[in-house]
Amino acid sequence: MNFYHSTHRHYPEIDRIVQHGAMLKAHVVNTTSQYNLPPNKVKAPRPGDT
């Protein structure tokens, strides 16, 4: 077992939130390109960004 696996804790609720955010971002990108809209210049903040 390597160092990462021996110290990593699994938080499924956080994984779901991160995955949901990624899916929303992908949806916005796909919708923007589908309707030939200009790229979205707004960057959604990530947790920990100040």
PDB file with one MODEL, atoms N, CA, C and O in Angstrom:
MODEL        1
ATOM      1  N   MET A   1       0.849  -1.177   0.000  1.00  0.00           N
ATOM      2  CA  MET A   1       0.000   0.000   0.000  1.00  0.00           C
ATOM      3  C   MET A   1       0.897   1.244   0.000  1.00  0.00           C
ATOM      4  O   MET A   1       1.837   1.347   0.789  1.00  0.00           O
ATOM      5  N   ASN A   2       0.592   2.172  -0.889  1.00  0.00           N
ATOM      6  CA  ASN A   2       1.438   3.362  -0.951  1.00  0.00           C
ATOM      7  C   ASN A   2       0.983   4.427   0.048  1.00  0.00           C
ATOM      8  O   ASN A   2      -0.036   4.265   0.719  1.00  0.00           O
ATOM      9  N   PHE A   3       1.736   5.498   0.135  1.00  0.00           N
ATOM     10  CA  PHE A   3       1.477   6.556   1.115  1.00  0.00           C
ATOM     11  C   PHE A   3       0.098   7.177   0.927  1.00  0.00           C
ATOM     12  O   PHE A   3      -0.613   7.415   1.904  1.00  0.00           O
ATOM     13  N   TYR A   4      -0.288   7.444  -0.330  1.00  0.00           N
ATOM     14  CA  TYR A   4      -1.571   8.087  -0.590  1.00  0.00           C
ATOM     15  C   TYR A   4      -2.720   7.255  -0.039  1.00  0.00           C
ATOM     16  O   TYR A   4      -3.601   7.779   0.642  1.00  0.00           O
ATOM     17  N   HIS A   5      -2.712   5.972  -0.330  1.00  0.00           N
ATOM     18  CA  HIS A   5      -3.811   5.112   0.109  1.00  0.00           C
ATOM     19  C   HIS A   5      -3.839   4.945   1.624  1.00  0.00           C
ATOM     20  O   HIS A   5      -4.914   4.777   2.199  1.00  0.00           O
ATOM     21  N   SER A   6      -2.709   4.985   2.269  1.00  0.00           N
ATOM     22  CA  SER A   6      -2.694   4.790   3.711  1.00  0.00           C
ATOM     23  C   SER A   6      -3.127   6.046   4.470  1.00  0.00           C
ATOM     24  O   SER A   6      -3.522   5.954   5.632  1.00  0.00           O
ATOM     25  N   THR A   7      -3.059   7.228   3.827  1.00  0.00           N
ATOM     26  CA  THR A   7      -3.427   8.468   4.522  1.00  0.00           C
ATOM     27  C   THR A   7      -4.696   9.108   3.971  1.00  0.00           C
ATOM     28  O   THR A   7      -5.222  10.040   4.579  1.00  0.00           O
ATOM     29  N   HIS A   8      -5.199   8.633   2.839  1.00  0.00           N
ATOM     30  CA  HIS A   8      -6.352   9.249   2.183  1.00  0.00           C
ATOM     31  C   HIS A   8      -7.646   8.812   2.848  1.00  0.00           C
ATOM     32  O   HIS A   8      -7.886   7.622   3.054  1.00  0.00           O
ATOM     33  N   ARG A   9      -8.476   9.797   3.182  1.00  0.00           N
ATOM     34  CA  ARG A   9      -9.810   9.506   3.695  1.00  0.00           C
ATOM     35  C   ARG A   9     -10.807   9.756   2.575  1.00  0.00           C
ATOM     36  O   ARG A   9     -10.651  10.689   1.787  1.00  0.00           O
ATOM     37  N   HIS A  10     -11.807   8.935   2.513  1.00  0.00           N
ATOM     38  CA  HIS A  10     -12.793   9.048   1.441  1.00  0.00           C
ATOM     39  C   HIS A  10     -14.046   9.746   1.968  1.00  0.00           C
ATOM     40  O   HIS A  10     -14.637   9.309   2.956  1.00  0.00           O
ATOM     41  N   TYR A  11     -14.443  10.821   1.311  1.00  0.00           N
ATOM     42  CA  TYR A  11     -15.633  11.573   1.685  1.00  0.00           C
ATOM     43  C   TYR A  11     -16.593  11.560   0.493  1.00  0.00           C
ATOM     44  O   TYR A  11     -16.506  12.431  -0.373  1.00  0.00           O
ATOM     45  N   PRO A  12     -17.506  10.587   0.435  1.00  0.00           N
ATOM     46  CA  PRO A  12     -18.374  10.477  -0.751  1.00  0.00           C
ATOM     47  C   PRO A  12     -19.252  11.699  -0.990  1.00  0.00           C
ATOM     48  O   PRO A  12     -19.556  12.014  -2.141  1.00  0.00           O
ATOM     49  N   GLU A  13     -19.669  12.402   0.073  1.00  0.00           N
ATOM     50  CA  GLU A  13     -20.528  13.565  -0.143  1.00  0.00           C
ATOM     51  C   GLU A  13     -19.762  14.691  -0.840  1.00  0.00           C
ATOM     52  O   GLU A  13     -20.337  15.419  -1.648  1.00  0.00           O
ATOM     53  N   ILE A  14     -18.486  14.838  -0.537  1.00  0.00           N
ATOM     54  CA  ILE A  14     -17.664  15.849  -1.212  1.00  0.00           C
ATOM     55  C   ILE A  14     -17.410  15.430  -2.655  1.00  0.00           C
ATOM     56  O   ILE A  14     -17.430  16.265  -3.559  1.00  0.00           O
ATOM     57  N   ASP A  15     -17.175  14.151  -2.869  1.00  0.00           N
ATOM     58  CA  ASP A  15     -16.978  13.658  -4.235  1.00  0.00           C
ATOM     59  C   ASP A  15     -18.199  13.943  -5.097  1.00  0.00           C
ATOM     60  O   ASP A  15     -18.062  14.312  -6.264  1.00  0.00           O
ATOM     61  N   ARG A  16     -19.394  13.775  -4.533  1.00  0.00           N
ATOM     62  CA  ARG A  16     -20.629  14.040  -5.284  1.00  0.00           C
ATOM     63  C   ARG A  16     -20.740  15.516  -5.642  1.00  0.00           C
ATOM     64  O   ARG A  16     -21.138  15.854  -6.756  1.00  0.00           O
ATOM     65  N   ILE A  17     -20.396  16.390  -4.719  1.00  0.00           N
ATOM     66  CA  ILE A  17     -20.476  17.830  -4.979  1.00  0.00           C
ATOM     67  C   ILE A  17     -19.497  18.224  -6.076  1.00  0.00           C
ATOM     68  O   ILE A  17     -19.840  18.990  -6.976  1.00  0.00           O
ATOM     69  N   VAL A  18     -18.288  17.705  -6.000  1.00  0.00           N
ATOM     70  CA  VAL A  18     -17.264  18.018  -7.013  1.00  0.00           C
ATOM     71  C   VAL A  18     -17.701  17.489  -8.372  1.00  0.00           C
ATOM     72  O   VAL A  18     -17.562  18.179  -9.382  1.00  0.00           O
ATOM     73  N   GLN A  19     -18.227  16.268  -8.402  1.00  0.00           N
ATOM     74  CA  GLN A  19     -18.672  15.681  -9.662  1.00  0.00           C
ATOM     75  C   GLN A  19     -19.842  16.482 -10.242  1.00  0.00           C
ATOM     76  O   GLN A  19     -19.904  16.701 -11.452  1.00  0.00           O
ATOM     77  N   HIS A  20     -20.759  16.913  -9.391  1.00  0.00           N
ATOM     78  CA  HIS A  20     -21.908  17.688  -9.851  1.00  0.00           C
ATOM     79  C   HIS A  20     -21.438  19.017 -10.466  1.00  0.00           C
ATOM     80  O   HIS A  20     -21.936  19.435 -11.511  1.00  0.00           O
ATOM     81  N   GLY A  21     -20.481  19.670  -9.808  1.00  0.00           N
ATOM     82  CA  GLY A  21     -19.939  20.915 -10.344  1.00  0.00           C
ATOM     83  C   GLY A  21     -19.290  20.711 -11.703  1.00  0.00           C
ATOM     84  O   GLY A  21     -19.449  21.537 -12.601  1.00  0.00           O
ATOM     85  N   ALA A  22     -18.563  19.620 -11.854  1.00  0.00           N
ATOM     86  CA  ALA A  22     -17.914  19.327 -13.133  1.00  0.00           C
ATOM     87  C   ALA A  22     -18.951  19.073 -14.225  1.00  0.00           C
ATOM     88  O   ALA A  22     -18.780  19.496 -15.368  1.00  0.00           O
ATOM     89  N   MET A  23     -20.025  18.381 -13.858  1.00  0.00           N
ATOM     90  CA  MET A  23     -21.084  18.112 -14.830  1.00  0.00           C
ATOM     91  C   MET A  23     -21.787  19.402 -15.247  1.00  0.00           C
ATOM     92  O   MET A  23     -22.127  19.566 -16.419  1.00  0.00           O
ATOM     93  N   LEU A  24     -22.009  20.318 -14.306  1.00  0.00           N
ATOM     94  CA  LEU A  24     -22.631  21.594 -14.644  1.00  0.00           C
ATOM     95  C   LEU A  24     -21.749  22.418 -15.575  1.00  0.00           C
ATOM     96  O   LEU A  24     -22.237  23.022 -16.530  1.00  0.00           O
ATOM     97  N   LYS A  25     -20.446  22.440 -15.292  1.00  0.00           N
ATOM     98  CA  LYS A  25     -19.524  23.185 -16.156  1.00  0.00           C
ATOM     99  C   LYS A  25     -19.520  22.605 -17.569  1.00  0.00           C
ATOM    100  O   LYS A  25     -19.524  23.349 -18.550  1.00  0.00           O
ATOM    101  N   ALA A  26     -19.513  21.275 -17.668  1.00  0.00           N
ATOM    102  CA  ALA A  26     -19.536  20.630 -18.985  1.00  0.00           C
ATOM    103  C   ALA A  26     -20.831  20.959 -19.721  1.00  0.00           C
ATOM    104  O   ALA A  26     -20.819  21.175 -20.933  1.00  0.00           O
ATOM    105  N   HIS A  27     -21.941  20.997 -18.999  1.00  0.00           N
ATOM    106  CA  HIS A  27     -23.227  21.323 -19.620  1.00  0.00           C
ATOM    107  C   HIS A  27     -23.210  22.733 -20.197  1.00  0.00           C
ATOM    108  O   HIS A  27     -23.693  22.956 -21.307  1.00  0.00           O
ATOM    109  N   VAL A  28     -22.658  23.684 -19.452  1.00  0.00           N
ATOM    110  CA  VAL A  28     -22.598  25.067 -19.925  1.00  0.00           C
ATOM    111  C   VAL A  28     -21.726  25.159 -21.175  1.00  0.00           C
ATOM    112  O   VAL A  28     -22.089  25.833 -22.139  1.00  0.00           O
ATOM    113  N   VAL A  29     -20.597  24.494 -21.163  1.00  0.00           N
ATOM    114  CA  VAL A  29     -19.700  24.521 -22.325  1.00  0.00           C
ATOM    115  C   VAL A  29     -20.382  23.906 -23.537  1.00  0.00           C
ATOM    116  O   VAL A  29     -20.316  24.455 -24.637  1.00  0.00           O
ATOM    117  N   ASN A  30     -21.040  22.760 -23.335  1.00  0.00           N
ATOM    118  CA  ASN A  30     -21.711  22.099 -24.462  1.00  0.00           C
ATOM    119  C   ASN A  30     -22.863  22.938 -25.000  1.00  0.00           C
ATOM    120  O   ASN A  30     -23.048  23.018 -26.215  1.00  0.00           O
ATOM    121  N   THR A  31     -23.630  23.555 -24.130  1.00  0.00           N
ATOM    122  CA  THR A  31     -24.753  24.389 -24.561  1.00  0.00           C
ATOM    123  C   THR A  31     -24.245  25.610 -25.322  1.00  0.00           C
ATOM    124  O   THR A  31     -24.810  25.998 -26.344  1.00  0.00           O
ATOM    125  N   THR A  32     -23.177  26.208 -24.813  1.00  0.00           N
ATOM    126  CA  THR A  32     -22.595  27.383 -25.473  1.00  0.00           C
ATOM    127  C   THR A  32     -22.155  27.039 -26.895  1.00  0.00           C
ATOM    128  O   THR A  32     -22.434  27.784 -27.834  1.00  0.00           O
ATOM    129  N   SER A  33     -21.473  25.916 -27.048  1.00  0.00           N
ATOM    130  CA  SER A  33     -20.985  25.558 -28.381  1.00  0.00           C
ATOM    131  C   SER A  33     -22.127  25.116 -29.290  1.00  0.00           C
ATOM    132  O   SER A  33     -22.067  25.333 -30.500  1.00  0.00           O
ATOM    133  N   GLN A  34     -23.161  24.501 -28.731  1.00  0.00           N
ATOM    134  CA  GLN A  34     -24.293  24.028 -29.530  1.00  0.00           C
ATOM    135  C   GLN A  34     -25.020  25.190 -30.199  1.00  0.00           C
ATOM    136  O   GLN A  34     -25.462  25.076 -31.343  1.00  0.00           O
ATOM    137  N   TYR A  35     -25.142  26.302 -29.486  1.00  0.00           N
ATOM    138  CA  TYR A  35     -25.881  27.446 -30.019  1.00  0.00           C
ATOM    139  C   TYR A  35     -24.961  28.528 -30.585  1.00  0.00           C
ATOM    140  O   TYR A  35     -25.398  29.656 -30.816  1.00  0.00           O
ATOM    141  N   ASN A  36     -23.695  28.189 -30.807  1.00  0.00           N
ATOM    142  CA  ASN A  36     -22.724  29.113 -31.394  1.00  0.00           C
ATOM    143  C   ASN A  36     -22.655  30.433 -30.633  1.00  0.00           C
ATOM    144  O   ASN A  36     -22.590  31.505 -31.235  1.00  0.00           O
ATOM    145  N   LEU A  37     -22.670  30.346 -29.310  1.00  0.00           N
ATOM    146  CA  LEU A  37     -22.565  31.531 -28.475  1.00  0.00           C
ATOM    147  C   LEU A  37     -21.100  31.818 -28.177  1.00  0.00           C
ATOM    148  O   LEU A  37     -20.269  30.912 -28.253  1.00  0.00           O
ATOM    149  N   PRO A  38     -20.768  33.061 -27.840  1.00  0.00           N
ATOM    150  CA  PRO A  38     -19.381  33.344 -27.472  1.00  0.00           C
ATOM    151  C   PRO A  38     -19.016  32.597 -26.188  1.00  0.00           C
ATOM    152  O   PRO A  38     -19.892  32.333 -25.365  1.00  0.00           O
ATOM    153  N   PRO A  39     -17.762  32.258 -26.007  1.00  0.00           N
ATOM    154  CA  PRO A  39     -17.357  31.529 -24.802  1.00  0.00           C
ATOM    155  C   PRO A  39     -17.672  32.315 -23.536  1.00  0.00           C
ATOM    156  O   PRO A  39     -17.612  33.545 -23.522  1.00  0.00           O
ATOM    157  N   ASN A  40     -18.003  31.602 -22.494  1.00  0.00           N
ATOM    158  CA  ASN A  40     -18.296  32.219 -21.207  1.00  0.00           C
ATOM    159  C   ASN A  40     -16.991  32.678 -20.572  1.00  0.00           C
ATOM    160  O   ASN A  40     -16.089  31.868 -20.356  1.00  0.00           O
ATOM    161  N   LYS A  41     -16.884  33.962 -20.274  1.00  0.00           N
ATOM    162  CA  LYS A  41     -15.645  34.489 -19.694  1.00  0.00           C
ATOM    163  C   LYS A  41     -15.658  34.485 -18.181  1.00  0.00           C
ATOM    164  O   LYS A  41     -14.654  34.816 -17.551  1.00  0.00           O
ATOM    165  N   VAL A  42     -16.786  34.113 -17.586  1.00  0.00           N
ATOM    166  CA  VAL A  42     -16.894  34.082 -16.134  1.00  0.00           C
ATOM    167  C   VAL A  42     -16.355  32.748 -15.633  1.00  0.00           C
ATOM    168  O   VAL A  42     -16.759  31.687 -16.109  1.00  0.00           O
ATOM    169  N   LYS A  43     -15.453  32.808 -14.682  1.00  0.00           N
ATOM    170  CA  LYS A  43     -14.916  31.591 -14.081  1.00  0.00           C
ATOM    171  C   LYS A  43     -15.557  31.407 -12.721  1.00  0.00           C
ATOM    172  O   LYS A  43     -15.487  32.291 -11.867  1.00  0.00           O
ATOM    173  N   ALA A  44     -16.179  30.265 -12.524  1.00  0.00           N
ATOM    174  CA  ALA A  44     -16.799  29.974 -11.237  1.00  0.00           C
ATOM    175  C   ALA A  44     -15.703  29.724 -10.207  1.00  0.00           C
ATOM    176  O   ALA A  44     -14.759  28.979 -10.473  1.00  0.00           O
ATOM    177  N   PRO A  45     -15.821  30.334  -9.046  1.00  0.00           N
ATOM    178  CA  PRO A  45     -14.798  30.104  -8.026  1.00  0.00           C
ATOM    179  C   PRO A  45     -14.845  28.681  -7.503  1.00  0.00           C
ATOM    180  O   PRO A  45     -15.912  28.076  -7.406  1.00  0.00           O
ATOM    181  N   ARG A  46     -13.687  28.158  -7.170  1.00  0.00           N
ATOM    182  CA  ARG A  46     -13.602  26.838  -6.574  1.00  0.00           C
ATOM    183  C   ARG A  46     -13.402  26.996  -5.087  1.00  0.00           C
ATOM    184  O   ARG A  46     -12.895  28.023  -4.635  1.00  0.00           O
ATOM    185  N   PRO A  47     -13.789  26.001  -4.321  1.00  0.00           N
ATOM    186  CA  PRO A  47     -13.558  26.087  -2.876  1.00  0.00           C
ATOM    187  C   PRO A  47     -12.078  26.327  -2.590  1.00  0.00           C
ATOM    188  O   PRO A  47     -11.211  25.675  -3.172  1.00  0.00           O
ATOM    189  N   GLY A  48     -11.806  27.243  -1.716  1.00  0.00           N
ATOM    190  CA  GLY A  48     -10.428  27.549  -1.372  1.00  0.00           C
ATOM    191  C   GLY A  48      -9.864  28.722  -2.148  1.00  0.00           C
ATOM    192  O   GLY A  48      -8.840  29.280  -1.753  1.00  0.00           O
ATOM    193  N   ASP A  49     -10.509  29.116  -3.255  1.00  0.00           N
ATOM    194  CA  ASP A  49     -10.035  30.279  -4.005  1.00  0.00           C
ATOM    195  C   ASP A  49     -10.418  31.543  -3.243  1.00  0.00           C
ATOM    196  O   ASP A  49     -11.518  31.641  -2.700  1.00  0.00           O
ATOM    197  N   THR A  50      -9.514  32.493  -3.209  1.00  0.00           N
ATOM    198  CA  THR A  50      -9.817  33.746  -2.508  1.00  0.00           C
ATOM    199  C   THR A  50      -9.748  34.914  -3.450  1.00  0.00           C
ATOM    200  O   THR A  50      -9.974  36.053  -3.040  1.00  0.00           O
TER     201      THR A  50
ENDMDL
END
